[in-house]
Amino acid sequence: MSGFSQFIMQFINGLNIGSIYALIALGYTMVYGIAKLINFAHGDIIMVGAYVSLICLNAGLPWYLACIISILSCSAFGVIMEKFAYKPLRNASRISLLITAIGISYLLENAFQLIFTANPKPYPSFIALPALKIGAVTISANYYITFIISVVLMVVLTLFIRNTNMGKAMRAVSEDAGAARLMGINVDNTISLTFAIGSALAAVAGILYSNCYSPINPTMGSLPGIKAFIAAGLGGIGSIPGAVLGGFFLGMIEAMVKAYISSQLLDSIVFTVLILMLVLKPAGILGKDVREKV
Amino acid sequence: MDQSFKKQLLIDFGTVLGSYAVLFALQKSGVINTYWQGIILVVCINVILTVSLNVTSGFLGELALGHAGFMAIGAYLSAFISKSLPLIPALEFPVAILIGGLSAMAAGYIVAIPTLRLRGDYLAIITLAFGEIIRNILKNLMLFGGTKGYPNIPAYTTFTWAFFGAAVCVLAAKSLIASRHGRSIISVREDEIAAEASGVNTNRYKILAFVFSAFFAGVAGALYAHYIRFLQPSVFTLDKSIEILVMVVLGGMGSIRGSIISATVLTVLPELLRSFSDYRMLMYSIVLIVMMLAKHSASGKIMFRPAADKTQEAET
């Protein structure tokens, strides 16, 4: 294989993992924008989505039903999580919220470990389309489907937030929750909706991720979750195009580092990039610089 | 240094020496068997880890998730020193502990620099990333055996070393917090902008808290390395950092006494409840959530005197 087509292969790998990061990062960024909270448990919702769909598939349900059930249950789960754990802490300090989020993340991982054991479970890939051949490069169905679904969802989400009343309410609440309440927006419902959408996107990411990287285990969500958070931070947390850009950017860095530098030191390099980015440009690529007010 | 503080210091020294004498006598006379002696050692190490993390997370008010990383640096470097330096053991171990602590401190300084520009959530992520970087590097560092582990570390850690390590850490933390530097650290937690406006050099105190906490994490790592005698990168995961955080949260953020007690309880309890060991991490996560929900911030009120807690954490 020539150097160029290998580069193209890596580029496609980067797009694939990048689109999954982007989907997860969207959830992070939406929740952060509206609730000012890093939802550490967001990564674990990917895992919940993957397991729920796996149970449905193993029960013999067709794949589309499995996907729908998984997405709906993750949304419901996201809303319940917000109501029980985050809502009572809305006026508490940041550090309390973060610790609660870490607690929920660990609760999910360990509860699933007790129920399903820590052993990896094979995930039957149900995307059965023919691979795409362009010259010397073959793109498997998993890859282009992941990419297409991610891009479509991102476009739909952007249109939703820009044009619908609910989307406007979301933007208003993230701008200034107090003022939004005075304008007659139901802040609680808007926050719930945000969690529902974010968790649904995480479920989609979980299903796509499991299709590409088959055996799944209860801690599968934590590393992609952290990396997607990095992606959201790279793009500028709170910004939706930023999350997408950051996701693809991070996926590309990962693929290139894996191919051309070292796959063993991958995580070190990715995390170092993150730290440098945050130190040099804390607001991210597309983030706004916010002045501190007293 | 006023009179009451001096008195308090005397009481503290008395408590330390008294409890050391009692524990030492019990161990020598065989009332405490070797199994429990090992557990007491681990309690001492965990007390160091918890109290030192409390300085950043409780008093400075920044969530640090890389404590296991500092511990790993201290453990590996001190083990390297005591394995390669041809000194007599009595001299070698203090040097190893000191090097372990100082190298972790240097790493703490490096991590503290980004914290000067970032707060809260980003800082938590940076420290988490730092911990993962350390573990990833150790996994690939053949000098330290990589994933296979670093064996044959001399068994220098005795009860006396661990106990006085913990005592020094606790007394140092107490003195730091009681001093004007400590008050400055707390002022950063309460309201950074107000602190800065009142002339507190917030950058300096953030670095001070981080470096202090990293140093003792390194010391704990050194003690751990020379007790376990075999190091593996898989020990120093995020789980370990979270475990220490659970101890801090349960004891009360901003309460040193609470940290000592919760580190002891959370080390001894799993030993007593061996059959529930599968549920340990599950219990920890529930502890975190319940503690935060039970009282919005420092949970110290439930258990003990709310140490530096009178004003509560500042609202964000």
Interface residues (C-beta under 8 A of the other chain):
Chain A: Y32 K36 I38 A85 P88 L89 N91 A92 S93 R94 I95 S96 L97 L98 I99 T100 I102 G103 I104 S105 Y106 L107 E109 N110 A111 L114 S222 I226 F229 I230 G233 Q264 L265 D267 S268 F271 T272 L274 I275 L278 V279 P282 E292 V294
Chain B: S57 G61 E62 L63 L65 I113 P114 R117 L118 G120 D121 Y122 A124 I125 I126 L128 A129 F130 E132 I133 N136 I137 K139 N140 I193 L238 I242 L245 V249 M253 D278 Y279 M281 L282 Y284 S285 I286 V287 L288 I289 M291 M292 L293 H296 S297 E313 A314 E315 T316
